Amino acid sequence: MKKRSSPPASAAHVTLFGRFALDRDARVLYAEGSALPVNERAMAVLITLVDAAGKIVSIEQFQQRLRPASSVMAHSVHALVSQLRRALGDDRGMIETVPRRGYRFAAEWYDIRDRLGTADNEPPAADADADADTEPDRQQAGDRDAWPDRGPDLEGARKLLIGRDAELSELSMRIAQHRLVTLMGAHGNGKTRLAHETALRVAALFPDGIVRVELAGLTLPEGVPDAIAAQLPPHPHVKPAAQGLDGLIARLAGRRMLLIVDDCDPLSHEVGVLIDALLTATDVCVIVCAEAPLFIAGEYVLPLAPLRFALRPTNDVTPVMPDAPPSDACQLLAAQLDACGARFASDAAGTASNDTPAAHVQRHLESICRALSGNPLALDLAARQIAGASRGRTTPAEAVAAWDARWRRYILQRTGGHELALPPAALVPTVVAHAYHALDAGAQHVLRCASLFAAWFDVADVHAVSAEGDATRAPDDASAMQAIVSTLIDAGLLIEHASSDARRLFQVPAAVRRFTLGVPAHRPDQARAAARHAQRIAERLDAAGHRAGEPASRAPALADVRRAVGWSIEARHFHTAARLLRHSGSLWAAAHLTGEWTVWTGRVLDHDLSRSILKVRDLMQLQLTLAQAMQQATPAPLPADTIAAWWRVYELATACADDASRLHALSVLLLRTLEAGFSDDSPELLMRVRARIAQECEVSSSHRSFALLRGALLTLDGRHDEAIALLSPHDEPVREADCDADEAADAVDAVDAADAADAAEAAEAGAPDTCRPDYITSVADNALTISLWLTGAQAIAHPTLLHALQGARQQSDPLSRCAAAMMACVLFLLEGDAPRVAQQARLLVDVAQRNGLPGWRNIGRHFLMWVDATDETHEETGKLIQLALRNLARGHVSIIDLAILDRFAGAVLQLAGGPALNRLFEQTTANLPASGRRWLLPEALRVHAVVRHRAGVPADDVRALLDQATHEARRQRASLLERRISATVEQIVPSR
C-alpha cells in the first residue's frame, strides 16, 4: 500500500488543469494527489507555458525566462518539454508544438491563488483529521481589502482519498449534469473530503471559483443567507444592496460558481429553501453534504457508503486470508496511524512503514475496520487513541492489538455480543465513549469543560472554565491540569497545536465535543460550566479591547462568542450577553456578519425583561451595541434609524448619569455629520443632529468634555478663535508662527509614519483594530488642527498644532483614525498636494475597510477619485462632476465638490448651464451658515466667482463675489483660505 503525497496545507497559489494541480510556491506538480518527478528547470518551463494563457511561447522567451538560473540552449528547451510530456502521460497533448514558432499550453486552467488555505492567524488543523465532517474553527479573518474567501480546504486536499474512485467519478459526472447534488451519508463517512476532491477535479467548469460554505455553529435560521454571503468573494460589478436572501442573490447573479455547503443538517429546512431560491435566480451549482436529502426540485441524491472492509470468512477462524491485500478501510486506518506517528517497526514479518503491515497487525487492523463498519471518522478517532497509547512503552503493533481487545470487551458489555454491528449513527459516538469512560472523574470534567470551546484554547482557559472549588473535579495547580491535558491527548480526545508565540494551544475534535456536550447525566454541571465559559470569553474580549495591537490569535474566535451569547440569552444572563456583544463588534465586522450581530442584540433588547434584574446601564450598553452594529452594517440601514439608535444611547446614558457614554454618543453623531456630501444622508436630518448636539453641549457646559465638543462645533461654524481658545491645552500658550507649509506637512508625515506601520502590521495579521475609543479627544484634536491650520499656524514649531497633530494621528480606534485621515485629506487638498491626499486617502480606505466602516471607506474613495481626476482621468472626472452637481442641488456640498467645480468649471457649465448653476450656488452659500458648516463659506464663494467668471458674467459681479469671500475669510481669520482667494483674484480679475 503506497502512500501518496499531496499538496501542503500552506500553499497559497495553486493552478488546476485537468487532473493535475500545480503548486507554484512549492514548485511541485501533482496528478490526482501524487507528486510527479519534474525537475526545477522543467517546472519553470511549465509555469511559463501556463502563465502565457494559451499564447505561443518562443524558444527565445523560454531562454530569457530560464537564463537567470542557467544557460539554456534550444535543444535543452525541447528536452525539458519532452520531460513534461512524459510526466503528463496520456494528457501530453496539453502542450502543443507550433512549428517554427514554439509551444503553447492548450488546456483550460483555473487559478486558485489565496483560496486554498486557512486564514493566516488560524492554527492549521491536525494532519490526521481524516474526515472533514468535523467542525472546524472559524477564526476571525482580517478584513483585508477583500473578503473571507473559503475555497476548497487544502487541509482536506492533503488527506488521503482511499477507496473512493467510483464515487469520485460519479460525483464529478453528476455535478456537470445536475446543478444540485446532495452527497448523503452517515456522520463521518467522508462526504466533505469527497466533495473537496471533486471540486478540484471540476474546477475548470466554474470560472468564478469554488467556495466552501461552512455553517457549523450557526444557530440563527435568519442568519443563513448572510453567513453564506460573508464567505463569498465580492462581486466585481455589484455593490452590496441588501442583507438576507436578496443580497445573496445579488452577490451571485451572473456568476458561474460552485458552492460546497457543509454542516447544514441542524438548519436543513432553511438551507433547502435558500438553495431552491438560488437555483431559480442564479447560475450557481451546489454540492450539499448532509445526512438526509433536502427534498427540493432538481435535487440529485448520491448516497455515500462507508469504506469497504474485509468480512470474516464463515468457515475460518482467521479474519483474513494469509496473503489477502488490505481492504480500503484497512489502508486508510494504516495511513491514519502513520500520520499520528504510530509506525510499525520492521521485523521478520513486516517492514518499517505502514504501507504493508505485517500479517498479524493487518489481522487486527481489519478486525477494527470491521467493528467500525469502515467509517472514516470512527477510524480516525481510533487511530488517535491507538497512537496515544503507543507513546509509552507499548509498540504500535501491541497498541493495535490492545485497542482491538478493549473494544471487543466494551461492545460485549454494551450489547452482549462481539460481532454485533452498531447502527451508523452510533459508530462515532461509541468510539468517543469508549475512550471517555476510561478516564477518571476529574479528566472527564475537564474534557466536558474544554468541549465548550469551539476553537483553540490554552490551559488557562480550560482551568478557568473547569474550576468549581471541588478538588475531586478540577485540579487546583497548573501541574495537575497539565497532567490531565496530557492524558486527554494520549486518549485521542484532545488535539495540541504549538502556536507561533510558544503558547500551547488545544482543540477538542468536533465529534468529541458533540458527544461530551450531549451527556445527559452531567447537564447540571454543564450549565455552571457554560456560565464560566461565557464569563471567560467576555474577559478575553475585554482584555483584547483594552490592549492596543492585541494579536488576533489572543482574541476569542467568533464561534465561541456566538455560543456564549446564545447561552447567555437562553439562561437570561443579560448582563453577560450585553458585555459579550458590546466588546465583540470588531469580530463580527471582520467576519462580515454585522447583520447577525444586530439580530443577537435585538433579541436581547426585545426579550421580556420583566423578571430579570437588567438595569438601565445594561440596557444602555445593549443599545450602544445595536447602534454600533447599525453603523458598521453593509448595506447600511436608513440614516434616520442609525441616528435614532445613537440618540437612544444618549438618552439611556443620561438616565443612568453615564457622562462617558453620553459623550461617546454625541461624538459619534458629530462624526456622522462629517460624512455630509459623501453619503445619502438628508441635509435637513444632519442639520437637526448638529443643532441638538450644540444644545446638549450648552446645557452641559460645566463638563470639560462637553466644552471640547462645543469647540469642534465652533470650528465647523468658522469661529476659529473661539474654537482654539476652547480646544487648546490649558498649559500651553496659543501663538502663531508663519512658516513654510511643507514643514507642517512633514510633521503630519512624521506622526503618520507609526500609524501607517501599525496599519500595515494589522493588515498583515488580518485583524481589525480593537481598543477602547476616545472619541472626544479625537474630535477635539482634529478640530483644533483644522482651526490652527486655517488660521495660519502651519509650522512644526507651533507647540499646540504639533500636539493636536500627534493626538489626532496616534489614535488607535478605527473611527478616530478615519476621522484623522479625513482631516489630513482636507488640509492637503486645500494645499493642492495631491500625492499626500492620495497617501492619506489610501490609509483611510484601508482602516475603514478592515473595520467595517462603509461610510468612511466611501469618503476615502472619493478623495482617491479626486486624485485620479486631477490626473485627467475622464471617467473619474465625470463621476465626481455628477456627484458635485447632485450635492449642490441638495445644498450640502463637500470640500471635494468645491474642488471639482473649481477645476472643471467649463465642463460643469456645459452640463448644468450658467443660470441654473448660479441659482444652486446662491442656495448653497445661503444654507452653509444655517447648517453649521460656515467654515466652507469662503471657499464656496470663491468657487462661485470662478464659475461666474467662466460663464462670462461682468467683472464687477465676479469681483463682488470675491470681495464677499475675502470678507468672510477675514471674519473667520482663515488666512489659508484668504490666500487662496487672493490668488484667484490675481488670476481672473485682471484678465477681464
KOLLORO-310300 format. One record per residue (C-alpha): x, y, z. Coordinates in steps of 0.02 Angstrom, whole numbers, always signed. Each point is the difference from the previous one (the first is absolute). Example, Ala and Ser with C-alpha at 12.3 -4.5 7.8 and 13.67 -1.06 7.14 Angstrom:
2
     px     py     pz
   +615   -225   +390
    +69   +172    -33
# end
This chain:
992
     px     py     pz
     +0     +0     +0
    +95   +152    -62
    -36   +162    +86
    -30   +145   -118
    +69   +172    +34
   -114   +149    -16
    +11   +189     -9
    +51    +81   +164
   -126    +99   +101
   +101   +159     -7
     -9    +18   -189
    -71   +168    -50
     +7     -9   -192
    -62   -156    -89
    -44    -19   -184
   -118   -141    -49
    -14    -76   -174
    -81   -165    -39
    +53   -128   +130
   +154   +100    +47
    +37   +128   +136
   +151   +114    -14
    +60    +66   +168
    +98   +155    -53
    +71    +40   +171
    +70   -175    +30
    +31    -22   -188
    -76   -174     +0
   -118    -77   -129
   -132   -121    +64
   -104   -124    -98
   -152    -58    +98
    +91    +39   +162
   +167    -84    -46
   +156   +105    -26
    +78    -22   -172
   +189     -6    -31
    +30   +169    -85
   +165    +91    +23
    +19   +186    +35
    +35    +55   -179
   -145   -100    -71
   -112    +76   +132
    +53   +174    -56
    -47    -47   -179
   -172    -60    +57
    -34   +158   +101
    +53   +106   -149
   -122    -93   -113
   -143    +16   +124
    +32   +185    +30
     -6    +31   -188
   -188    -39     +9
     -8    -94   -165
   +120   +112    -95
   +148    -70    -94
   +165     +5    +96
   +154     +6   -110
   +167    -83    +36
    +76   +172    +30
   -132    +39   +132
    +38   -164    +87
   +185    +42     -1
    -31   +172    +74
   -106    -77   +137
   +125   -137    +43
   +164    +93    -28
    +13    +76   +174
    +16   -175    +69
   +104    -84   -134
    +55     +8   -180
   -135    -79   -107
    +20    -48   -183
   -143    -32   -120
    +20   -189     +7
     -7    +11   +190
   -172    +80    -11
    -59   -143   -112
    +67   -126   +126
    -90    +87   +143
   -164     +0    -96
    +23   -185    -36
    +25    -31   +186
   -161    +94    +38
    -96   -100   -128
    +62   -163    +76
    -59    +60   +170
   -172    +47    -71
    -18   -174    -73
   -165    -21    -94
    -27   +188    +13
   +162    +43    -91
   -105    +90   -131
    -23   +144   +124
   +166    +66    -65
    -14    +33   -186
   +143    +26   -120
    -21   +146   -120
   +123    -31   -145
   +140   +129    -13
    -81   +107   +135
     +9    -91   +166
   -123    -81   +121
   -167    +43    +76
   -103    -65   +146
   -164    -64    -72
    -96    -50   +156
   -126    +99   +101
    +70    +47   +168
    -66    +76   +160
   +103   +109   +117
    -50    -11   +184
   +126   +119    +77
    -41    +35   +185
   -155   -110     -6
    +73   -161    +62
    +68    +31   +172
    -51    +43   +173
     +5   +178    +62
   +170    +65    +45
    -43    +10   +183
    -80   -172    +14
    +94   -148    +67
     -2   -136   -132
   -110   -151    +27
    +78   -162    +58
    +78   -104   -137
    -92   -157    +43
   -173    +73     +4
    -68   -127   -121
   -176    +62    -27
    -45   +179    -41
   -172    -22    +76
    +82    +66   +158
    -39   +174    +59
   +146   +114    -48
    +45   +154    +96
    -52   +157    -87
   +121   +131    +62
    -31   +180    -45
    +82    +42   -163
    +79   +168    -15
   -104   +111   -109
   +123    +16   -137
    -43    +98   -151
   -111   -143    -41
    -96   -134    +89
     +9   -166    +91
     +7   -107   -159
     -7   -183    +45
    +44   -106   -147
    +21   -189    +12
    +96    -34   +160
   +180    -44    -39
    +10    -92   +165
   -133   -114    -72
    +97    -11   -163
   +151    -62    +96
    -92   -149    +75
     -3   -165    -86
   -151    -47   -102
     -1   -189     +1
   -130   -114    -75
   -108   +138    -75
    +45    -12   -184
   -175    -50    -55
    -85   +129   +110
   +121   +135    -59
    -37    -37   -182
   -187     -2    +26
     -5   +161   +100
   +110    +86   -130
   -122    -56   -134
   -158    +43    +96
    +51   +177    +45
    +22    +34   -185
   -176    -68    -35
    -96    +65   +152
    +16   +169    +83
    -37    -73   +171
    +78   -160    +65
    -28    -54   +179
   +138   -114    +60
    -94    -99   +132
    +76   -113   +131
    +21    -32   +184
   +104   +118   +105
   +184    -34    -29
    -16    -92   -165
   +115   +124    -88
   -127   +106    -95
    +95   +164    +15
   +166    -79    -49
    -77    -75   -156
    -85   +165    -45
   +165    +93    +13
    +91   -124   -111
   -140    +11   -127
    +12   +190     +3
   +184    -11    -45
    -43   -112   -147
   -141   +108    -71
    +74   +171    +40
    +19    +44   -183
   -190     -4    -19
    -21   +144   +123
    +99   +153    -55
    -66   +106   +144
    +69   -116   +132
    -41   -135   +125
    -51    +51   +176
    -26   -111   +151
   -145    +64   +103
    +25    -48   +182
   -156    +13   +108
    +65    -87   +157
    -50    +92   +158
   -133   +106    -84
   -159     -3   +103
   -102   +145    -71
   -109    -60   -146
    -16   +177    -65
   +189    +15     -5
    +28   -136   -132
     +1   +118   -153
   +120   +123    +82
   +113   -141    +61
    +14    -65   -178
    +24   +174    -74
   +139    +36   +125
   +102   -145    -70
    -16    +52   -183
   +125   +103    -98
    -69   +172    -42
    -92    +24   -164
   +111   +102   -118
   -145   +107    -62
   -133     -7   +136
     +5    +96   +164
    -90    -76   +151
   -179    +59    -17
    -90    -94   +136
    +20   -130   +134
    -86   -167     +4
    -51   -102   -151
    -15   +148   -119
   +177    +55    +38
    +67   -176    -23
    -86    -17   -170
    +74   +167    -52
   +174    -61    +50
    -19   -160   -103
    -90    +74   -152
    +88    -40   -163
   +135   -105    +82
    +44   -178    -48
    +52    -65   +170
     -1   -162    +99
    -56     +6   +182
    +40   -142   +119
   -124    +15   +144
    +54    -94   +156
    -66    -24   +177
   -175    +52    -47
   -101   -141    +81
    -62   +102   +150
    -66   +132   -121
    -45   -114   -144
   -172    +77    -29
    +67   +178    -12
   +146    -56   -108
   -119    -94   -116
   -110   +153    -25
   +151   +109    -32
    +81   -119   -124
   -164    -18    -93
     -7   +189    -20
   +182     +7    -55
    -25   -133   -134
   -147    +99    -68
    +81   +172     +0
   +185    -35    -33
   +115   -115    -98
    +92    -77   +147
    +20   -186    +27
     -5    -76   +174
    +68   -155    +85
    -84    -28   +168
    +77   -116   +129
   -141    -59   +112
    -69   -151    +90
   -171    +15    -86
    -65    +72   -165
    -62   +179    -11
   -157    -55    -95
     -1   +142   -125
    -28     -2   -188
   +148    -48   -108
    +96    -82   +141
   +108   -150    -44
    +36   -107   +153
   +163    -98     -3
    +11   -121   +149
   +174    -25    +72
    +35   -167    +84
   +143    -33   +122
   +166    -65    -63
    +12   -182    -48
    +71   -114   +135
    +45   -185     +6
   -138   -119    +54
    +35   -146   +115
     -4   -165    -95
   -139   -111    +66
   +106   -158     -2
   +162    +68    +67
    +53    +63   +169
   +121   +128    -74
    -72   +167    -52
    +96    +12   -164
    +88   -115   -121
   +189    -10    +26
    +49    +97   -158
   -160   +102    -25
    +30   +184    -44
    -59   +124   +131
   -174    +70    -22
    -33   +184    -35
    -46    +31   +182
   +158    -89    +58
   +107   +106   -116
    -78   +159    +69
    +21    -55   +181
   +183    -42    -31
    +27   +169    -82
    -86    +87   +145
   +111    -90   +125
   +152    +51   -100
    -58   +183     +0
    -21     -9   +189
   +178    -62    +20
    -41   -184    +33
   +118    -90   -119
    +20   -187     +7
   +179    -58    +31
    +85   -113   -125
    +13   -183    +45
     +8   -165    -89
   -180    +10    -48
    -18   +182    -50
    +83   +161    -53
    +43   +164    +82
   -149    +98    -66
   -188    -19     +2
     -9    -31   -187
     -2   -189    +17
    -33    -46   +183
    +46   -171    +63
   -132   -136    -10
    -39     -2   +185
    -15   +191     +2
   -109     -1   -154
   -112   -128    +83
    -33   +117   +146
    -19   +150   -116
   -131    -91   -103
    -89    -51   +160
     -9   +182    +55
    -60    +57   -171
   -134   -133     +1
    -56    +49   +176
    -11   +183    -53
    -88    -42   -165
   +132    +93   -102
    -55   +173    +62
   +149   +117    -36
    -30   +116   +147
    -21   -144   +122
   +162    -74    -67
    +88   +166    +22
    -56    +12   +181
    +59   -177    +30
   +167    +40    -82
    +25   +148   +118
    -37   -109   +151
   +118   -137    -59
   +138   +127    -39
    -20    +76   +173
    +18   -170    +82
   +157    -38   -100
    +93   +154    +65
    +50    -97   +155
    +88   -165     +7
   -130    -86   -108
    +45    -28   -182
   -127    +50   -134
    -35   -182    -41
    -35    -38   +183
   -107   +157    +14
   -105    -54   -150
    -29   -173    +76
    -39    +73   +171
   -126   +125    -72
    -85   -138   -100
    -16   -105   +158
    -65   +145   +105
   -127    +44   -133
    -65   -179     -4
    -20     +0   +189
    -86   +170     -6
   -123    -56   -133
    -30   -163    +93
    -48    +98   +155
   -116   +116    -98
    -82   -122   -120
    +38   -175    +63
    +86    -53   -163
   +173    +18    -78
    -46    +25   -182
   -163    +95    +13
     +8   +145   -124
    -46   +169    +72
   -123   +115    -89
    +90   +127   -113
    -57   +146   +107
    +72    -81   +157
   +173    -43    -66
    +91   +165    +30
    -81    +36   +171
    +41   -177    +58
   +184    +18    -46
     +6   +163    +99
    -92    -81   +146
   +124   -143     -3
   +141   +120    +42
   -104   +117   +108
    -57   -133   +121
   +180    -56    +27
    +41   +170    +78
    -15    +42   +184
   -131   +123    +62
   +119   +148     +1
    +57    -27   -179
   -180    -23    -58
    -48   +165    +83
   +145    +93    -82
    -44    -73   -170
   -182    +52    +16
    +54   +177    +45
   +128     +6   -141
   -134    -56   -122
    -90   +165    +27
   +137    +83   -102
    -37    -15   -185
   +171    +65    -48
   +177    -10    +66
    +33    +35   +184
   +142     -8   +124
    +21    -78   +172
    -51   +161    +88
   -165     +0    -94
    -48   -177    +45
    +57    +26   +179
   -112   +154    +17
   -151    -94    -68
    +27   -162    +96
    +39    +76   +171
   -147    -36   +115
    +81     -3   +171
    -22   -189     +3
   +168    -86    +15
    -69   -161    -69
    -50    +84   -160
   +125   +132    -50
   +183    +11    +49
    +57   +153    +96
   +180     +9    -62
    +67    +20   -175
   +103   -160     +4
   -153   -107    +35
    -94    +84   -141
   +146    -29   -118
     -3   -185    +49
   -185    -13    -40
    +26    +88   -167
   +138   -124    -42
   -117   -144    +46
   -134    +69   -115
   +125    +17   -143
    +59   -179    +24
   -181    -57     +2
    -25    +79   -171
   -131   +121    +69
   +101   +160    -16
   +107    +75   -138
   +154   +105    +39
    +71   +136   -109
   +158    +99    +35
    -35   +183    -38
   +126   +125    -68
    +18    +85   +170
    +47   -163    +89
   -171    -18    +82
    -75   -174    +10
   -167     +4    -89
   -127   -140     +1
   -163    -44    -86
   -131   -133    +33
    -48    -90   -161
   -178    +35    -55
    -55   -181    +22
    +64     +1   +179
    -85   +168    +34
   -164    -66    -66
     +8   -151   +115
    +57    +85   +160
   -124   +143    -15
   -141   -124    -21
    +34   -107   +153
   -166    +15    +93
    +66    -49   +172
   +110   +155     +9
   -118   +135    -63
    -12    +89   +170
   +190    +12     +4
     +1    +60   -180
   -115   +146    +43
   +124    +64   +128
   +146    -32   -117
    -91    +91   -140
    -18   +152   +113
   +187     -3    +35
    +36    -23   -186
   -104   +154    -43
    +87    +97   +137
   +171    -55    -64
    -40    +52   -179
    -61   +168    +64
   +162    +23    +96
   +105    -40   -153
   -101   +121   -105
    +19   +135   +130
   +187    -31    +15
    +22     +8   -189
    -96   +163     -2
   +109    +81   +133
   +166    -45    -81
    +37    +89   -162
    +80   -110   -131
    -62   -160    +82
    +38   -145   -117
   -153    -75    -80
    +47   -172    +65
    -22    +64   +179
   -178    +54    -30
   -133   -136    +11
    -67    -78   -158
   -168    +56    -65
    -68   -176    +24
    +33    +13   +187
    -78   +173     +8
   -154    -64    -90
    -17   -146   +120
    +24   +109   +153
   -127   +128    -58
   -128   -134    -41
    +18    -82   +170
     -6   +167    +92
   -164    +48    -83
    -77   -171    +28
    +53     -1   +183
    -59   +181    +21
   +175    +60    +45
    -29   +163    -90
   +144    +88    +86
   +122   -124    -76
    -86     +8   -169
    +13   +189     +0
   +184     -9    +44
    +36   -129   -135
    -91    +96   -136
    +72   +165    +55
   +182    -54    -21
    -13   -119   -149
    -47   +125   -134
   +168     -8    -88
    -14   -189    -15
   -172     +9    -81
    +57   +140   -115
   +156    -96    -52
   -107   -152    -42
   -124   +109    -97
   -138    -57   +118
    -59   +164    +74
   -176    -52    -48
     +9   -148   +119
    +76   +113   +132
   -151   +114    -19
   -120   -146    +13
    +78    -63   +162
     -5   +174    +75
   -179    +24    -54
    -49   -165    +81
    +65    +59   +166
    -84   +169    -14
   -165    -79    -55
     +6   -133   +136
   -123     +3   +143
   +106    +83   +133
   -136     +9   +132
    +76   -142   +102
   +180    +48    -21
   +104   +120   +100
    +67    +86   -156
    +34   +179    +47
    -11   +159   -103
   +188     -4    -23
    -10   -174    -77
   -138    +58   -116
   +108   +146    -49
   +147   -113    -39
   -110   -112   -107
    -70   +150    -91
   +178    +60    -27
    +42   -169    -74
   -150    +10   -116
    +48   +174    -56
   +178    -56    -37
    -64   -149   -100
   -114   +112   -102
   +145   +117    -34
   +108   -142    -66
   -135    -95    -93
    +19    -28   -187
   -111    +55    -81
    -31   +140   +122
   -174    +20    +76
    -99   +159    -22
    +98   +151    +67
   -148    +53   +107
     -3   -171    +84
   +186     +3    +40
     -7   +177    +67
   -155    -42   +104
    +94   -148    +75
   +142   +113    +56
   -121   +126    +76
    -78   -146    +95
   +173    -39    +67
    +19   +181    +54
   -169     +0    +88
    +35   -161    +95
   +174    +62    +47
    -79   +159    +67
   -123   -103   +101
   +141    -95    +86
   +113   +155    +15
   +134    -78   -111
    +90   +153    -70
   +129   -107    -91
   -134    -88   -102
    -94   +164    -29
   +158    +77    -72
    +33   -158    -99
   -171    +11    -83
    +15   +187    -35
   +174    -23    -73
    -57   -138   -118
   -148   +106    -54
   +115   +148    -33
   +118   -110   -100
   -152    -61    -97
    -35   +179    -55
   +175     +7    -75
    -59   -127   -130
   -114   +133    -73
    +22     +8   -188
    +76   -174     -7
   -158    -96    +43
   -187     +7    -29
    -37    +72   +171
   -132   +136     -7
    +73   +175    +25
   -149    +47   +108
    +28   -154   +110
   +183    +42    +25
    -42   +183    +37
   -119    -57   +138
   +133   -116    +70
   +130   +139     +6
   -123   +121    +79
    -47   -124   +136
   +182    -39    +38
    +31   +186    +21
   -149    +13   +116
    +57   -147   +108
   +175    +74    +12
    -72   +166    +58
   -101    -76   +142
   +148   -107    +54
   +129   +136    -14
    +74    -35   +172
    +78   -162    -63
   +168    +25    -86
    -34   -132   -134
   -163    +83    -50
   +100   +160    -21
   +116    -93   -118
   -148    -58   -103
    -63   +179     -5
   +172    +54    -60
    -11   -124   -144
   -169    +73    -48
    +78   +175     +3
   +135    -61   -122
   -133    -60   -120
    -91   +166    +19
   +155    +97    -47
    +26    +77   +173
   +181    -53     +8
    +63   +118   +135
   -133    -59   +122
    +32   -181    -49
   +187    +16    +30
    -30    +79   +171
   -113   -146    +50
   +100   -142    -77
   +179    +51    +39
    +85    -86   +149
     -8   +117   +149
   +184    -19    +41
    +61    +56   -172
    -12   +177    -71
    -82    +29   -167
   +114    +94   -118
    +21     +9   -186
   +154    -31   -103
     -9    +23   -186
   +115   -120    -85
     +8   -106   -155
   -149   -116     -9
   +116   -141    -55
    +71     -5   +176
   -171    -30    +72
    -34   -131   -133
   +161    -86    +50
    -62     +1   +179
   -159    -86    -55
   +102   -128    -95
   +111    -29   +151
   -144    -40   +115
    -80   -100   -141
   +148   -116    -17
    -38   -100   +156
   -184     +0    -43
    +32    -67   -174
   +115   -134    +70
   -134    -53   +122
   -126     -8   -140
   +116   -107   -107
    +36   -116   +146
   -185    -19    +37
    -36    -32   -183
   +130   -139     -2
    -75    -78   +154
   -172    +16    -78
    -65    +69   +163
   -118   +145    +30
    +46   +135   +123
    -60    -29   +175
    +19   +126   +140
   -106   +112   +108
    -41   +156   -102
    +28   +178    +60
   -108    +93   -124
     -1   +164    +97
   +188    +17    -10
     -2    -49   -182
   -134   +126    -47
    +85   +138   +101
   +173    -33    -74
    -66     -3   -178
   -101   +160    +24
   +146    +89    +82
   +115    -51   -142
   -119    +66   -132
    -27   +166    +90
   +186    +27    +29
    +43    -50   -179
   -131   +113    -78
    +52   +147   +107
   +181    -15    -56
    +87    -99   +136
    +81   -118   -125
   +167    -32    +81
    +76   -146    +91
    +63   +127   +127
   -177    +38    +55
    -19   -104   +158
   -189     -3     +4
    -13    -51   -182
   +131   -136    +22
    -92    -65   +153
   -164     -4    -94
    +78    -86   -151
    +79   -134   +107
   -157    -27   +101
   -108    -15   -156
   +116   -118    -93
    +47   -115   +146
   -177    -56    +38
    -14   -189    -14
   -190     -8     -9
    -52    -27   -182
   -134   +135     -2
   +121   +127    +74
   +134    -49   -125
   -123    +21   -143
    -45   +174    +61
   +183    +47    +14
    +38    -65   -175
   -147    +99    -69
    +64   +157    +87
   +170    -23    -81
    -82    -26   -171
    -97   +164    +19
   +153   +100    +51
   +111    -71   -137
   -139    +28   -128
     -8   +184    +50
   +190     +5    -20
    -15    -81   -173
   +114   -144    +51
    -76   -145    -98
   +133   -133    +46
    -29    +25   +185
   -188     +0    -26
    +19   -169    -85
   +108    -67   +141
   -124    +49   +135
   -149    -57   -104
    +75   -173    -21
    +28    -10   +188
   -180    +54    +28
    -67   -133   -118
   +110   -134    +78
    -52    +36   +180
   -184    +17    -45
     +2   -158   -106
    +79   -106   +136
   -118    +61   +135
   -166     -2    -91
    -28   +188    -18
    -79    +18   -172
    -38   +185    +15
   +180    +47    +36
    +63   -119   -133
   -110    +93   -123
    +79   +166    +53
   +174    -68    -30
    -49    -62   -172
    -69   +171    -45
   +167    +80    +43
    +89   -131   -107
   -121    +38   -142
    +46   +184    +17
   +184    -45    -16
    -39   -100   -157
   -103   +145    -68
   +147   +119    +23
   +100   -119   -110
   -130    +27   -138
    -85   -167    +25
   -160    +38    -95
   -105   -139    +75
    +33    +54   +178
    -22   +182    -48
   -174    -32    -70
    -53    -95   +156
    +61   +137   +117
    -82   +138   -103
   -167    -91     +9
    +19    -24   +187
    +48   +182    +27
   -152    +62    -97
   -112   -117    +99
    +68    +61   +166
    -11   +180    -59
   -184    -28    -38
    -23    -74   +174
    +86   +150    +77
   +130   -107    +89
   +164     +9    -96
   +165    -73    +62
   +176    +68    -20
    +27   -124   -144
   -155    +66    -89
    +67   +177     +8
   +171    -57    -63
    -80    -89   -149
   -114   +147    -42
   +153   +114     +6
   +115   -107   -107
   -129    -54   -130
   -109   +153     -6
    -15     -6   -189
    -65   -178     -3
   -119    +39   +143
    -72   +149    -94
    -30   -107   -153
    -98   -127   +104
   -100   +116   +112
     -5   +168    -89
    +50   +169    +72
   -166    +63    +71
    -46   -166    +83
   +174    -19    +73
     -6   +178    +68
   -165    -36    +89
    +72   -159    +77
   +153    +93    +64
   -105   +138    +76
   -108   -131    +88
   +153    -92    +65
    +92   +154    +66
   -160    +55    +87
    -20   -172    +83
   +179    -20    +63
    -15   +114   +153
   -168    -73    +50
    +66   -178    -14
   +147    +34   +117
   +130    -19   -139
    +46   +182    -23
   +186    -40    -10
    -29    -51   -182
    -83   +166    -45
   +158    +94    -57
    +49   -144   -114
   -178    -18    -67
     -8   +186    -42
   +170    -10    -84
    -51   -148   -108
   -165    +87    -41
   +101   +148    -63
   +109   -115   -108
   -154    -80    -78
    -79   +170    -31
   +160    +57    -82
     +2   -151   -115
   -183    +34    -41
    +47   +173    -66
    -88   +110   +127
    +63   +179    +25
   +161    +23    +96
    -84   +108   +133
   -116   -144    +46
   +146   -119    +14
    +99   +125   +103
   -149    +24   +116
     -5   -186    +37
   +188     -4    +31
    -13   +150   +116
   -138    -89    +95
   +109   -156    +13
   +147   +104    +61
   -107    +85   +130
    -65   -168    +65
   +176    -74     +6
    +62   +150   +100
   -149    -11   +116
    +48   -181    +35
   +186    +46     +4
    +25   -142   -125
   +161    +64    -77
    +25   -157   -103
   -167    +25    -87
    +37   +186    -19
   +161    -40    -93
    -96   -115   -118
   -124   +139    -34
   +141   +125    -32
    +79   -120   -124
   -166    -14    -91
    -17   +189     -7
   +170    +14    -80
    -42   -134   -128
   -172    +50    -62
    -42   +182    +39
   +139    +84   -101
    -37   -112   -149
   -169    +83    -25
# end
